[in-house]
Amino acid sequence: MKITAMQLQQGLDTNPKWVERAIVVLYERQTADEKATASTHIHNKRGFASCDARSGTYMARWVLKGNRLNGEWLIRARKMAKKYIRQLLEAAGEKHDREYPPRLTPVVIEMAAKLGIPLEKLDLAEVLPEDICGIPTRT
């Protein structure tokens, strides 16, 4: 089952975990160089726009370290994620086609290694909605 724009919008409005996942998904779509420099210099309509690259990268790295967004950071992340609904829907469709859980993509594994984050800390299955990551949530 693929997620609709309305479902995604509602999830972002009501669930902080969806917002966090959306920011990480956008970060994963950045090129390696863009991730390393927390900027956008390739205008490929993937990942963050240049105006969001620095703060989006900061928030995604924060979440990937196992932290949660709250307060003003959650408000900023929600507002940012809503600008990228089309990209997030596209990414959700791609994730349904992948053979491995999206949070353990080679890009995420590489970034975790660079940041010194153990892979077991990246197991976020219980906090990710099925439609975003393509795997059932745990109950």
Residue frames relative to the residue before (quaternion, step in Angstrom):
aa qw qx qy qz dx dy dz
M 1.0000 0.0000 0.0000 0.0000 0.00 0.00 0.00
K 0.2440 -0.7699 0.5743 0.1339 3.55 -0.79 1.00
I 0.4928 -0.6658 0.4872 0.2766 3.51 -1.16 0.70
T 0.3474 -0.7188 0.5610 0.2186 3.56 -1.11 0.67
A 0.6634 -0.4875 0.3792 0.4225 3.56 -1.29 0.27
M 0.6482 0.5213 -0.3189 0.4543 3.57 0.98 -0.81
Q 0.6553 0.5010 -0.3109 0.4722 3.59 0.95 -0.84
L 0.6468 0.5130 -0.3168 0.4670 3.57 0.98 -0.83
Q 0.6431 0.5200 -0.3162 0.4648 3.57 0.92 -0.90
Q 0.6688 0.4941 -0.2979 0.4689 3.58 0.90 -0.91
G 0.6449 0.5235 -0.3179 0.4572 3.58 0.97 -0.83
L 0.6626 0.4925 -0.3000 0.4779 3.57 0.97 -0.85
D 0.6579 0.5230 -0.3045 0.4483 3.59 1.05 -0.76
T 0.8150 0.3271 -0.1225 0.4624 3.57 0.97 -0.84
N 0.7927 0.3039 -0.1403 0.5095 3.60 1.10 -0.50
P 0.3841 -0.7471 0.4951 0.2215 3.62 -0.46 1.16
K 0.6058 0.5679 -0.3569 0.4279 3.60 1.11 -0.61
W 0.6173 0.5254 -0.3387 0.4776 3.59 1.10 -0.65
V 0.6332 0.5288 -0.3263 0.4615 3.56 1.01 -0.83
E 0.6583 0.5068 -0.3078 0.4638 3.57 0.88 -0.93
R 0.6654 0.4980 -0.3039 0.4657 3.56 0.90 -0.91
A 0.6278 0.5417 -0.3362 0.4466 3.59 0.98 -0.81
I 0.6562 0.5042 -0.3132 0.4659 3.60 0.92 -0.86
V 0.6542 0.4962 -0.3144 0.4764 3.60 0.98 -0.80
V 0.6281 0.5326 -0.3372 0.4562 3.60 0.97 -0.81
L 0.6604 0.4935 -0.3097 0.4738 3.59 0.91 -0.87
Y 0.6308 0.5316 -0.3203 0.4657 3.57 1.01 -0.80
E 0.6495 0.5269 -0.3111 0.4514 3.59 0.96 -0.88
R 0.6679 0.5079 -0.2944 0.4575 3.58 1.14 -0.59
Q 0.5054 0.6218 -0.4343 0.4114 3.61 1.25 -0.11
T 0.5172 -0.5962 0.4910 0.3687 3.60 -1.18 0.41
A 0.6731 -0.4939 0.3559 0.4198 3.59 -1.22 0.37
D 0.6619 0.4997 -0.3078 0.4662 3.58 0.95 -0.84
E 0.6468 0.5142 -0.3203 0.4633 3.58 0.98 -0.79
K 0.6328 0.5186 -0.3282 0.4721 3.58 1.04 -0.75
A 0.6737 0.5171 -0.2945 0.4383 3.56 0.90 -0.95
T 0.7724 0.3441 -0.1768 0.5037 3.58 1.02 -0.79
A 0.3406 -0.7602 0.4811 0.2732 3.60 1.31 -0.06
S 0.5926 0.5231 -0.3737 0.4854 3.53 0.96 0.95
T 0.3212 -0.7085 0.5824 0.2361 3.54 -1.32 0.00
H 0.0714 0.8053 -0.5862 0.0521 3.59 -0.70 1.05
I 0.6573 0.3975 -0.3191 0.5551 3.58 1.27 0.05
H 0.2226 -0.8028 0.5432 0.1044 3.57 -0.49 1.16
N 0.1869 0.8161 -0.5089 0.2002 3.53 0.41 1.34
K 0.4563 -0.7076 0.4266 0.3304 3.59 1.31 0.21
R 0.5753 0.5207 -0.3913 0.4947 3.55 1.13 0.79
G 0.7965 0.2204 -0.1878 0.5308 3.53 -0.88 0.94
F 0.7782 -0.3542 0.2599 0.4488 3.53 -1.26 -0.46
A 0.4576 -0.5977 0.5727 0.3246 3.53 -1.27 0.51
S 0.6809 -0.5125 0.3213 0.4129 3.57 -1.17 0.47
C 0.6467 0.5342 -0.3303 0.4327 3.62 1.02 -0.68
D 0.7441 0.3833 -0.2072 0.5065 3.62 1.21 -0.47
A 0.4619 0.7397 -0.4238 0.2447 3.59 1.21 -0.36
R 0.6943 0.4861 -0.3013 0.4369 3.58 0.78 -0.94
S 0.7324 0.4006 -0.2512 0.4898 3.61 0.72 -1.01
G 0.6197 0.5427 -0.3464 0.4488 3.61 1.04 -0.68
T 0.6453 0.5073 -0.3114 0.4789 3.57 1.00 -0.83
Y 0.6365 0.5308 -0.3256 0.4551 3.57 0.94 -0.87
M 0.6902 0.4784 -0.2832 0.4632 3.59 0.85 -0.98
A 0.6501 0.5152 -0.3242 0.4548 3.61 0.94 -0.84
R 0.6551 0.4983 -0.3151 0.4725 3.60 0.92 -0.84
W 0.6075 0.5549 -0.3358 0.4586 3.58 1.06 -0.78
V 0.6896 0.4660 -0.2736 0.4822 3.57 0.87 -0.98
L 0.6586 0.5176 -0.3143 0.4467 3.61 0.93 -0.84
K 0.6274 0.5192 -0.3314 0.4765 3.59 1.21 -0.42
G 0.6013 -0.5872 0.3455 0.4174 3.58 1.30 -0.03
N 0.5223 0.6295 -0.4106 0.4029 3.58 1.26 0.19
R 0.3793 -0.7060 0.5525 0.2289 3.55 -1.31 0.31
L 0.4029 -0.6675 0.5642 0.2716 3.54 -1.19 0.58
N 0.1060 0.7868 -0.6045 0.0656 3.57 -1.00 0.77
G 0.7873 0.3283 -0.2332 0.4669 3.54 -1.31 0.13
E 0.8459 -0.0939 0.1079 0.5137 3.54 -1.02 -0.91
W 0.6292 0.5428 -0.3436 0.4375 3.61 1.02 -0.71
L 0.6467 0.4981 -0.3196 0.4812 3.59 1.01 -0.76
I 0.6329 0.5254 -0.3291 0.4638 3.60 0.98 -0.79
R 0.6677 0.4927 -0.2946 0.4739 3.59 0.93 -0.90
A 0.6618 0.5099 -0.3058 0.4568 3.58 0.96 -0.89
R 0.6380 0.5251 -0.3270 0.4587 3.60 0.98 -0.83
K 0.6595 0.5018 -0.3025 0.4709 3.56 0.90 -0.94
M 0.6540 0.5120 -0.3080 0.4641 3.57 0.98 -0.87
A 0.6705 0.5202 -0.3074 0.4305 3.60 0.80 -1.00
K 0.6458 0.5436 -0.3258 0.4257 3.58 1.00 -0.79
K 0.5998 0.5583 -0.3638 0.4430 3.60 1.17 -0.44
Y 0.7512 0.3991 -0.1864 0.4916 3.57 1.20 -0.53
I 0.1591 0.8299 -0.5217 0.1171 3.62 1.14 0.57
R 0.6665 0.5135 -0.3165 0.4380 3.59 0.83 -0.95
Q 0.6661 0.4918 -0.2990 0.4745 3.59 0.93 -0.88
L 0.6590 0.5120 -0.3139 0.4528 3.58 0.95 -0.83
L 0.6299 0.5102 -0.3338 0.4812 3.59 1.04 -0.71
E 0.6327 0.5211 -0.3228 0.4733 3.57 1.00 -0.81
A 0.6688 0.4968 -0.2972 0.4665 3.59 0.91 -0.91
A 0.6251 0.5350 -0.3461 0.4508 3.59 1.00 -0.75
G 0.6449 0.5124 -0.3137 0.4723 3.59 1.02 -0.77
E 0.6404 0.5154 -0.3147 0.4746 3.57 1.01 -0.81
K 0.6705 0.5194 -0.3086 0.4305 3.58 0.90 -0.87
H 0.6032 0.5464 -0.3665 0.4508 3.58 1.10 -0.53
D 0.7003 0.4747 -0.2621 0.4644 3.57 1.16 -0.55
R 0.5690 0.6158 -0.3868 0.3839 3.59 1.21 -0.22
E 0.4762 -0.6941 0.4731 0.2601 3.54 -1.19 0.61
Y 0.7486 0.3273 -0.1903 0.5443 3.59 1.20 -0.27
P 0.6227 -0.5300 0.3865 0.4265 3.60 -1.12 0.41
P 0.5426 -0.6763 0.3884 0.3121 3.60 -0.80 0.95
R 0.6454 0.5297 -0.3465 0.4276 3.58 1.00 -0.63
L 0.7198 0.3696 -0.2469 0.5332 3.59 1.25 -0.19
T 0.2054 0.7764 -0.5585 0.2076 3.56 1.00 0.80
P 0.6555 -0.5047 0.3646 0.4273 3.60 -1.15 0.38
V 0.6210 0.5447 -0.3450 0.4458 3.58 1.03 -0.71
V 0.6813 0.4754 -0.2901 0.4750 3.58 0.90 -0.92
I 0.6344 0.5236 -0.3317 0.4620 3.60 0.98 -0.81
E 0.6487 0.5153 -0.3081 0.4676 3.58 0.98 -0.87
M 0.6784 0.4794 -0.2952 0.4720 3.58 0.88 -0.91
A 0.6201 0.5386 -0.3449 0.4542 3.58 1.00 -0.77
A 0.6462 0.5132 -0.3179 0.4669 3.57 0.98 -0.84
K 0.6566 0.5144 -0.3084 0.4574 3.59 0.95 -0.87
L 0.7361 0.4074 -0.2205 0.4936 3.56 1.04 -0.82
G 0.4656 -0.7052 0.4223 0.3279 3.58 1.31 -0.07
I 0.4240 0.6936 -0.4702 0.3436 3.58 1.12 0.66
P 0.4097 -0.7027 0.5148 0.2707 3.62 -0.76 0.96
L 0.5689 -0.6311 0.4066 0.3358 3.60 -0.96 0.84
E 0.6249 0.5518 -0.3605 0.4184 3.59 0.98 -0.69
K 0.6138 0.5343 -0.3520 0.4625 3.60 1.17 -0.41
L 0.6389 0.5338 -0.3212 0.4514 3.60 1.23 -0.31
D 0.4926 0.6518 -0.4459 0.3655 3.61 1.23 0.00
L 0.0524 0.8424 -0.5262 0.1034 3.54 0.05 1.35
A 0.2538 0.8277 -0.4842 0.1272 3.60 1.23 0.24
E 0.6903 0.4924 -0.3153 0.4262 3.60 0.90 -0.75
V 0.7207 0.4204 -0.2616 0.4852 3.60 1.16 -0.29
L 0.6350 0.5389 -0.3291 0.4452 3.58 1.24 -0.06
P 0.4251 -0.6869 0.5174 0.2826 3.59 -0.86 0.86
E 0.5984 -0.6098 0.3902 0.3432 3.56 -0.98 0.87
D 0.6836 0.5097 -0.3064 0.4231 3.59 0.86 -0.87
I 0.6545 0.4964 -0.3206 0.4717 3.59 1.12 -0.49
C 0.8141 0.2842 -0.1429 0.4858 3.59 0.82 -0.91
G 0.4794 -0.7149 0.4151 0.2947 3.61 1.20 -0.16
I 0.6861 0.3876 -0.3036 0.5356 3.61 1.19 0.28
P 0.5813 -0.5921 0.4074 0.3815 3.60 -1.08 0.60
T 0.4334 -0.6634 0.5370 0.2894 3.55 -1.14 0.61
R 0.4758 -0.6480 0.5113 0.3036 3.54 -1.20 0.54
T 0.2508 -0.7606 0.5751 0.1668 3.56 -1.13 0.61
